[in-house]
Amino acid sequence: MRVRIKLLENEYEVNVPRRTEVHQIETDIYGFQEDIREIDPIEILKGYTFGSKVAVVVDADLRNPIYKDYVDLTLSRLHSLGAFDDEIILFFTSKILPESVPSMYLYRYNCILSREFEGRPKAYVTLSTLEDLNIEVHRIFERNFSRGYEAGIRSAYVISEAYVDGIYGIRTGIMALFDFLSPQTLRALIEYRIKHGLLEFMNLVKSLKTLPPFSFINGGIVFMKDFSGRVVSNVAGNLSAIHDEVVNRYLSILSYYPLETYDVILLGTTAGRPENLHRALVFTQEITKEGSTIVLYAEKWMLDPDFENIVSRFLTIEDKELKINSYKEAVAYEIAKILSKNTILLVGEGESKLFKTFTEVQDAIDIAIEKALMTTSRPKMGVVRYADYSLPAPR
């Protein structure tokens, strides 16, 4: 029989066996209305104490004028409240390239760039513990925030961005501090995420909000980005409240409710990069049966051979030998883990040495349905129009 399906902006009429159930799952990635408010930094600097040190954690690419202008305005407001240059400490996360930091910042303020101390051994101290997980932070960060020292920072604020992420689910301002954690802590967080899944990890982040160093932050502002990378909204205030509001706003637009599992999954991805492939696979695990065939569609696949080599390497590593040392490896491992249990086919332009690719959707569907018919006479096929931006709703 012929049925209509939607993948991205395209609609297809495809042939499937008569007893095949086809369910279309859609989320409205265009549902974000531009809602960027003019938020004066004075609103988020309420905890500032005259005569004390203050920190601003910058977690947004300064090459974007929206972010650069807001950092400038925040510094201006701090000066208007009486802060001197030597009382302001700027922490830059790894998103900020050292060469993109304005020379005026480097000249006037104490600037600490996470990229300059990444991986230094024996430079971390444990501040808190959660579920046998030691939260270790770099001493250069901890020293400035130490309570009880007159020279320590009394207030701190984050200027960050939020977006949908395959490992973190929804990245908010809380994750801005991840750059200052030890490699061991980051590795433990990622391993927790991989072991327990996306939804459990998002619950863990809620618990982190109340622990040092995350509790050191008085507040801030987060700029929300849509699927195209465009800033569509901003949220300011208490960092914990910001996190909850940002997560809820993304979920209200992008979430779907996993009601059943499917033998064949068709996934549309807004781009053909590894991160899109990864997000689509992870976000649809709740509706994927083990042994099912997953067909991913993109206009053009751009899978780096080196990245595919990492995925291939993880296919041969036993769990007891597993060591995840970076975000990139975490993405590759999760793709390998899903590939080891399912058949993955790609549709679109481009080549891959790891996945079988097709130029026509129908050709991939034929193979997927044929495989499903080996185990069931009534295969179920789920179609997710924008799979790399369709977040599973929390249970």
Buried (B, 14 or more C-beta within 10 A) or exposed (E): EEBEBBBBEEEBEBEBEEEBBBBBBEBEBEEBEEEEEEBEBBEBBEBBEEEBBBBBBBBBBBEBEEBBEBBBBBBEBBEEBEBEEEBBBBBBBEBBEEEEBEEEBEEBBBBBBBEEBEEEEEBBBEBBEBEEBBBBBBBBBBBBBBEEEEEBBBBBBBBBBBBBBBBBBBBBBBBBBBBBBBBEBBBBBBBBBBEEBBBEBBEBBEEBBEBBBBBBBBBBBBBBBBBEEEBBBBBBBBBBEBBBBBBEBBBEBBBBEBEEBBBBBBBBBBBBBBBBBBBBBBBBBBBBBEEBBBBBBBBEBBBEEEBBEBBBEBBEEEEEEEEBEEBBBBBBBBBBBBBEEBBBBBBBEBEBEBBEBBEEBEEBBBBBBEBBBEEEEEBBBBBBBBBBBBBBBEE
